[in-house]
Amino acid sequence: MRPDLNIERWQLFATSQFKGNSRELVRGSAKVIIGRVRDASEPQGYREVGVLRIPEMKCFYALVKLWEEAGRPWEESVSFSLYEVARVLGMSWSGRTCALLEEWLDRLKKIPIDWINAYHQKDLGITESVLHSFTLLSDLVLYKRSVSGTVRQAQSSFKFHERVLRNLVEHYTKPLNLRVLLRLKKEISVLLYRHLDLIMADKDRYERTTEGLLREDLQLEGGRYRYPSRRKQVLEPALRELEGVELSTGVLQGARLERTSDGSDWKVVFEKAPFAPSETGSARPLSAGERAEVEGLVEEILRVVGDEHSRPFYAQLARLAVRAPRLRDLLYRCLSEVKEEAREGLIRTSKGAVFTDKLKRYCKERGIDLGLRGGAPKVNRDSI
């Protein structure tokens, strides 16, 4: 699934160790405040209403997945059931599961986020200076019914905040392997996985001091992160859990701690390896979910370029893109640029030709061989 890139760039979701009722994240001139409502009757001018935590993050990702499966609707709300959310999250169905999902969804609807010089809107090309009382869900209707004390599956609906939705539609997003993330047991592992998936998209090696990683990148607060020995103690089990997991752009082959050169701290060294090529030289058959993603991607391409005669070629590209995150990102980038150039009246030939030329050029710059000279495109997975 592909969440809004703004949300991936900020650590909006706190761990269970965080005890406050609001959070303030600062990065240069940008600031994000979670869980504060303006209230002139309070001495500080605001009232604290709670923070978003990791369960809400997973629930939000499940909703993005359901939105994608529903065909990426723009105007209408998405109909869903709590049972479907539980399915995506891999939770067994019970009354307790139902109650937890209701609580997490309610917090996604009610916990406010203020963005100051921090939220980028793709279609407008701007970063908004002040955006108050932003909630991830603009609309949420939960419906359930009980029969003899047993909660039955019932249809509900949700809609993302308009700005989130516009970015999702405009592909201001990044790929995230939800299956891998949901397998992680430790909260630090989850936060690290999101951060590494973003920061190592174009890197094979990444080093960071434990202080910089935990306190600046992951925005973790509290006395347990003050001393190098405690940071090492917190990180060691998370690194063991992360080693060998799949990122969007490769496999996290190494995750280890080393002493810094001056001995004042530990540093974490991460190393990424390419995905292993298929042993048989041919791809495994597409799963049902991948086939649905291919169909959706083909329809998106045709919606932008309008070249129905090239549908088979676009289907070949889409089949490659669903398993090659870098190619998929380039494909979405090309679509976005074609839409923008068409709006400005800059396209003199067909939009399909412009799209194909852009994709070929970007792939060539990155060493991705589509095999277009021979007709059917093919991708060397080692280069992707």
C-alpha positions in Angstrom: 0.0 0.0 0.0 1.0 3.6 -0.5 0.4 6.1 2.3 0.7 9.9 2.1 4.4 10.9 2.0 3.8 13.7 4.6 2.7 11.1 7.1 5.7 8.9 6.4 8.1 11.8 6.9 6.9 12.6 10.4 6.8 10.4 13.4 3.2 11.1 14.3 2.6 7.9 16.2 3.9 7.5 19.7 4.9 4.3 21.5 3.2 3.0 24.6 6.2 4.4 26.6 5.0 8.0 25.9 2.9 9.3 28.8 1.9 12.7 27.7 -1.5 13.9 26.2 0.0 15.9 23.3 3.3 16.0 21.3 5.3 18.6 19.5 7.7 17.6 16.8 10.2 20.1 15.4 12.4 20.0 12.4 14.1 23.3 11.5 11.3 25.8 10.8 8.7 23.1 10.4 6.6 21.9 13.3 3.9 19.3 13.9 1.7 19.4 17.0 -0.5 16.4 17.8 -3.4 16.4 20.3 -3.9 20.1 21.2 -7.2 22.0 20.8 -7.3 25.8 21.2 -8.9 26.8 24.4 -8.7 30.4 25.7 -9.9 29.3 29.1 -6.7 27.3 29.7 -3.6 29.1 31.0 -1.5 27.9 28.1 -4.1 28.7 25.5 -4.9 25.1 24.5 -6.3 21.8 25.9 -4.6 18.4 25.5 -6.8 15.7 24.1 -4.5 12.7 23.5 -1.9 11.4 21.1 -1.9 9.0 18.2 -0.1 5.7 18.9 1.2 2.8 16.9 -2.1 0.8 16.9 -3.8 3.8 15.2 -1.0 3.9 12.7 -1.6 0.3 11.7 -5.3 1.0 11.6 -4.7 4.0 9.3 -2.6 1.8 7.0 -5.4 -0.8 6.9 -7.8 2.0 5.7 -5.4 3.0 3.0 -5.3 -0.6 1.9 -9.1 -0.8 1.8 -9.3 2.5 -0.1 -7.0 1.1 -2.7 -9.0 -2.1 -2.9 -12.2 0.0 -3.3 -10.8 1.5 -6.5 -9.2 4.7 -5.0 -12.5 6.7 -4.8 -12.2 10.5 -4.7 -15.6 11.9 -4.0 -17.5 9.2 -2.2 -16.8 7.6 1.2 -15.5 4.0 1.4 -17.9 1.4 2.7 -16.2 -1.1 4.9 -16.7 -3.3 7.9 -14.7 -3.7 11.1 -14.3 -7.3 10.1 -12.4 -6.2 7.0 -10.1 -4.0 9.0 -9.4 -7.0 11.3 -8.6 -9.1 8.2 -6.1 -6.7 6.9 -4.4 -6.4 10.3 -4.4 -10.1 10.8 -6.5 -9.9 14.0 -8.7 -12.8 15.0 -12.4 -11.7 15.2 -13.9 -11.2 18.6 -15.8 -8.7 20.7 -12.5 -7.4 22.1 -11.2 -6.9 18.5 -14.3 -5.0 17.6 -13.9 -2.7 20.6 -10.2 -2.0 19.9 -10.9 -1.2 16.2 -13.7 1.2 17.2 -11.3 2.9 19.7 -8.5 3.3 17.1 -10.8 4.5 14.4 -12.4 7.0 16.8 -8.9 8.5 17.6 -8.1 8.8 13.9 -11.2 10.8 13.5 -10.8 13.0 16.6 -7.1 13.5 17.5 -6.1 16.9 15.8 -2.8 17.6 14.1 -1.5 21.1 13.5 1.0 21.4 10.6 3.3 24.5 10.6 5.5 24.7 7.4 5.2 20.9 7.3 2.4 19.6 5.1 3.1 19.5 1.3 0.2 19.5 -1.1 1.2 17.8 -4.3 -1.4 19.2 -6.7 -0.8 22.8 -5.6 3.0 22.5 -5.3 3.0 24.2 -1.9 3.9 23.5 1.7 1.2 25.0 3.8 2.3 27.5 6.5 -0.4 26.8 9.0 -2.9 24.0 9.0 -4.9 23.7 12.2 -7.1 20.9 13.6 -6.3 18.5 10.8 -7.6 14.9 11.5 -6.6 11.9 9.4 -10.3 11.0 8.8 -12.8 13.7 7.9 -15.7 11.4 8.1 -16.4 8.2 10.0 -19.6 6.3 10.4 -19.5 3.1 12.5 -22.4 0.7 12.5 -22.7 -2.5 14.3 -25.6 -4.6 15.6 -25.7 -7.3 18.2 -27.7 -10.5 18.0 -28.1 -12.3 21.4 -25.1 -10.5 22.7 -22.9 -11.4 19.6 -21.6 -8.5 17.5 -22.4 -9.1 13.8 -20.5 -7.8 10.9 -22.0 -4.5 9.7 -21.3 -2.0 7.0 -19.6 1.3 8.0 -17.9 4.1 6.0 -14.9 6.4 6.2 -13.3 9.2 4.2 -9.8 10.6 4.5 -9.1 14.3 5.1 -9.4 16.1 1.8 -5.7 16.9 1.7 -4.6 13.3 2.4 -7.0 12.1 -0.2 -5.7 14.6 -2.8 -2.1 13.5 -2.2 -3.1 9.8 -2.4 -4.8 10.5 -5.8 -1.9 12.6 -7.0 0.5 9.8 -6.0 2.4 12.0 -3.4 3.1 8.7 -1.7 5.6 6.0 -1.0 5.3 2.2 -1.1 5.1 0.4 2.2 5.1 -3.4 2.7 2.2 -3.7 5.2 2.7 -7.4 5.5 6.2 -7.0 6.8 5.3 -4.2 9.1 2.5 -6.1 10.7 4.8 -9.0 11.5 7.1 -6.8 13.6 6.4 -7.3 17.3 8.3 -4.5 18.9 7.2 -0.9 18.7 10.7 0.4 18.2 11.0 -2.1 15.3 7.9 -0.7 13.7 9.1 2.9 13.9 12.6 1.9 12.7 11.1 0.0 9.7 9.1 3.0 8.5 12.1 5.3 8.9 14.6 3.0 7.1 12.1 2.2 4.3 12.0 6.0 3.6 15.6 7.0 4.2 17.2 4.0 2.5 15.1 4.2 -0.7 18.2 5.4 -2.6 20.9 4.0 -0.2 22.6 0.7 0.2 24.2 1.7 3.5 23.2 4.0 6.3 24.9 5.0 9.6 23.5 7.0 12.5 24.4 7.5 16.1 21.9 6.0 18.5 21.2 9.4 20.0 20.5 10.9 16.5 18.4 7.9 15.5 16.2 7.6 18.6 15.8 11.2 19.8 15.9 13.1 16.5 14.7 10.7 13.8 12.2 8.6 15.7 11.4 11.5 18.1 11.4 9.3 21.2 11.3 11.1 24.5 12.1 10.1 28.1 15.0 9.3 30.4 15.5 5.8 29.0 17.0 7.3 25.9 19.4 9.7 27.7 22.4 7.4 28.1 24.3 5.4 25.4 24.0 2.1 27.4 20.2 2.4 27.6 19.9 3.3 24.0 22.0 0.3 23.1 19.8 -1.9 25.3 16.6 -0.6 23.6 17.9 -1.0 20.1 19.6 -4.5 20.2 16.3 -6.6 20.2 14.8 -4.3 17.5 17.8 -4.7 15.3 17.7 -8.5 15.6 14.0 -8.4 14.6 14.7 -6.2 11.6 17.7 -8.0 10.1 16.7 -9.8 6.9 13.3 -8.1 6.4 12.2 -6.8 3.0 12.2 -3.0 2.4 10.4 -1.5 -0.6 13.7 -1.3 -2.4 15.7 -4.4 -1.2 16.4 -6.6 1.8 17.8 -5.2 5.0 20.8 -7.5 5.1 22.7 -6.0 8.1 21.6 -4.1 11.2 24.3 -3.8 13.8 25.7 -1.6 16.5 29.3 -0.3 16.5 31.2 2.1 18.8 31.7 5.6 17.5 35.3 6.6 16.8 35.4 8.8 19.9 33.8 6.2 22.1 31.1 8.6 23.3 28.2 6.7 21.7 27.1 3.7 19.7 26.2 4.0 16.0 23.8 1.8 14.1 25.0 0.5 10.7 22.3 -0.6 8.2 23.1 -2.4 4.9 20.7 -3.2 2.1 21.0 -5.9 -0.5 19.1 -6.2 -3.8 16.1 -8.5 -4.0 17.2 -12.0 -5.0 16.4 -12.8 -8.6 14.0 -15.7 -9.3 15.9 -19.0 -9.4 13.9 -20.2 -12.4 14.4 -17.0 -14.3 10.6 -16.4 -14.5 8.3 -14.6 -12.1 5.9 -16.5 -10.0 2.2 -16.1 -11.0 0.5 -13.0 -9.8 -1.6 -13.3 -6.7 -5.2 -12.1 -6.7 -4.2 -8.9 -4.9 -1.5 -8.3 -7.4 -3.8 -8.9 -10.4 -6.2 -6.4 -8.9 -3.4 -3.9 -8.5 -2.3 -4.4 -12.1 -5.9 -3.8 -13.3 -6.1 -0.6 -11.2 -2.8 0.7 -12.5 -3.7 0.0 -16.1 -6.9 1.9 -15.7 -5.0 4.8 -14.0 -2.6 5.0 -17.0 -5.4 5.0 -19.5 -7.3 7.6 -17.5 -4.3 9.9 -17.9 -3.0 9.2 -21.4 -6.2 7.9 -23.0 -4.4 5.5 -25.4 -6.7 2.4 -25.4 -4.8 0.8 -28.3 -1.7 0.5 -26.1 -3.5 -1.3 -23.2 -1.5 -4.6 -23.7 1.7 -2.7 -23.4 0.5 -0.8 -20.3 -0.6 -4.1 -18.8 3.0 -5.4 -19.2 4.4 -2.4 -17.5 1.9 -2.7 -14.7 2.7 -6.4 -14.1 6.4 -5.4 -13.7 5.6 -2.4 -11.6 3.6 -4.2 -8.9 6.8 -6.1 -7.9 9.3 -3.4 -8.6 8.8 -0.4 -6.3 11.3 1.9 -8.0 9.7 1.3 -11.4 6.2 1.8 -9.9 7.4 5.1 -8.4 8.8 6.3 -11.7 5.6 5.2 -13.4 3.5 7.4 -11.0 5.9 10.2 -11.4 5.5 10.1 -15.2 1.7 10.1 -14.9 1.8 13.1 -12.6 4.1 15.0 -14.9 1.9 14.2 -18.0 -1.2 15.4 -16.2 0.5 18.7 -15.2 1.9 19.3 -18.7 -1.5 18.5 -20.2 -3.2 21.0 -17.9 -0.6 23.7 -19.0 -1.1 22.9 -22.7 2.5 21.8 -23.1 1.8 18.5 -24.9 1.9 18.8 -28.7 2.0 15.0 -29.5 0.0 12.2 -27.8 0.0 11.9 -24.0 0.8 8.3 -24.4 4.0 9.0 -26.4 5.1 11.6 -23.8 4.5 9.2 -21.0 6.5 6.4 -22.7 9.4 8.7 -23.5 9.5 10.0 -19.9 9.5 6.5 -18.5 12.2 5.3 -20.8 14.4 8.3 -20.0 14.0 8.0 -16.2 14.6 4.2 -16.3 17.7 4.7 -18.4 19.1 7.3 -15.9 18.6 4.7 -13.1 19.9 1.7 -14.9 16.5 0.0 -15.2 16.3 -2.0 -18.5 12.7 -2.2 -19.7 13.7 -4.1 -22.9 11.5 -1.8 -25.0 13.8 -2.4 -28.1 12.5 -5.9 -28.4 8.9 -5.1 -27.9 7.8 -6.7 -24.6 9.3 -4.8 -21.6 11.4 -6.8 -19.2 13.1 -5.7 -16.0 16.4 -6.8 -14.5 15.4 -7.2 -10.8 19.0 -6.8 -9.7 18.9 -3.2 -11.0 15.6 -2.5 -9.3 
